[in-house]
């Protein structure tokens, strides 16, 4: 198909194709086509419009020739160069005469241009191909020319190298963040600046830490004679390289223009067009840069010294409130966000949504789950259809947290699925891993610990690879707990070695609550591996370090664990002392994890049973049932603990058959839940109770069901040993007693069958 073009349009097309690897500036294109500088931009624009129409672009389409804002134009179609074979030597070559080119304004340009034969052939081939291509668009919707593919990997922008005055050093992080945001706006999956900084701050950092990313962008900023030059070096994982540079008196203008140039080279459309001279945006970038770089004092100073005009903007109020949240000033943070909500104009929908999302933790701390879910639902509604996909993903994720604590697991799982899709679209792989951790929490709540382990392990590895040390505690807690529930005690202890001791493992970033939780898990892991004395030491040291304003429920949980360890060592009086402290008041009962509370009730009942205080057992079981009544229908774990407590009361009253019936029911629930920790803990109590009641045959059946864990857990080995003794199999009794003692570690010597614990 032939396409008729004016001479200047033809030359313009030739030059764009010849320089198709980069955008061509307007002045450069005017000089190349018309040979002089006094040609108007309007004539150039008309020429480009004519070219687009001739090549099939309709309306505002820019599939052939793309406008690169503040730069010029770039040829976008894939182009093949076809070189014709030379004519046979016998054929006499005719001289090529360049015909004069008549300018569209009627004048004769100062120079003529010869089109190289190879390029002319390529041009004709491309034009014909373009005509066929665009004709096919009326019949099928094919993709635009392929851009750089990321294949589930993301881009990273490194801190900028800045050559300029010291008061501009904030550009190191500020431009890094600006460029990252501009890439994400253009749908390029790009990791956040915080994640990249954490990755680079790892002790074992090196160039290899960046090798897994699809694209690595290194900005360089230089100030020369009041002009900023922003240079971007980009390199793909496959070794492709791009270099762009832009200059302006406004550094943000230069950075935006350079980003647009790079996006064009990568085959992506620029996002929103930047309006220069935005000193307020520049100042907010400085504040964000200070926080990202780990300088809260500088960020606070910038907030205090902000210009009056900026301080009156809602954007500044949001940044200031967020600063208080990051500093742990939750009351001040909440008040600032609530004040901002009252002042936001109607057209600030995205900002309003971000404020509502940021308030989720305040609702969690106050156990106002329904109100929090309503606020997050409003945020999600406001963000639907907006460009900020990452903000929408975060809103879904945070709403899932509140739904999880409100026992709405199905709704939480659905929101997590939506969050993961949005994080994927935003190119936020760390956000995806956050979703994996939350999915693992739901799996653990449902007793699916093998599935949780898989999700947590991949999240932990990704956080570690990204240098996200402040996020490592999330999967570490889940991994430790999951190993425990699967009776993988050596793995449980090994996981705690990843963070213990805190000082040596650089875990200082954790807040007090997280550090305390990790310390408790360390103690539990030590006890599960037979090191109960060390476990008690860790817990007692933790109690000594707790501050008055630390979580009272956490303190009570620590005291309950100390009571359990004392009971296992046969220290009944010490156990009574600890459990009395733990159950005094309402602190423990306010724990968000009601299973922990139910377990503490059962520990208290077993201690009272061991102490021979039957009346206290009866009163405590009644109190436990009253507390658990509204919870048992929705949580079978709590119902299981109540069954065991009921069995303990019946046993203390001499009603052994009634106790055995309760333990049989509990065993059925444990089998249904399929969690090894529950099966073994209930099974040991049931087997020992059956032996004590003389029902040896039934005890054999129960111990046989525990035998697959007798190499891992002292309780399973001890139940099996006691059954062999009841059967008179003394050799087997000694074998399994020795095995149980080895697994029990420093617990008192297991010399003879004991009364059952429940």
Secondary structure, 3 states (H helix, E strand, C coil): CCCCCCHHHHHHHHHHHHCCCCCEEHHHHHHHHHCCCCCCHHHHHHHHHHHHHHCCCCCCCCCCEEEECCCEEEECCCCCCCCCCCCCCCCCCCCCCCCCCECCCCCECCCCCCCCHHHHHHHHHHHHHHHHHHHHHCCCCCCCCCCCCCCCCCEEEEEEEEECCHHHCCHHHHHHHHHHHHHHHCCCCECCHHHHHHHHCCCCCCHHHHCCCCEEEEEEEEEECCEEEEEEEEEECCCCEEEEEEEECCHHHHHHHHHHHHHHHHCCCCCCCCCCCCHHHHHHHHHHHHHHCCCHHHHHHHHHCCCHHHHCCHHHHHHHHHHHHHCCCHHHHHHHHHHHHHHCCCCCHHHHHHHHHHCHHHHHHCCCHHHHHHHHHHHHHHHCCCCCHHHHHHHHHHHHHHHHHCCCHHHHHHHHHHHHHHHHHHCCHHHHHHHHHHHHHHHHHCCCHHHHHHHHHHHHHHHHHCCCHHHHHHHHHHHHHHHHHCCCHHHHHHHHCCCCCCCCCCCCCCCHHHHHHHHHHHHHHHHHCCCHHHHHHHHHHHHHHCCCCCCHHHHHHHHHHHHHHHHHCCCHHHHHHHHHHHHCCCCHHHCCCHHHHHHHHHHHHHHHHHCCCHHHHHHHHHHHHHHHCCCCCCCHHHHHHHHHHHHHHHHHCCCHHHHHHHHHHHHHHHHHHCCHHHHHHHHHHHHHHHHHCCCHHHHHHHHHHHHHHCCCCHHHHHHHHHHHHHCCCHHHHHHHHHHHHHHHCCCCCCCCCCCCCC
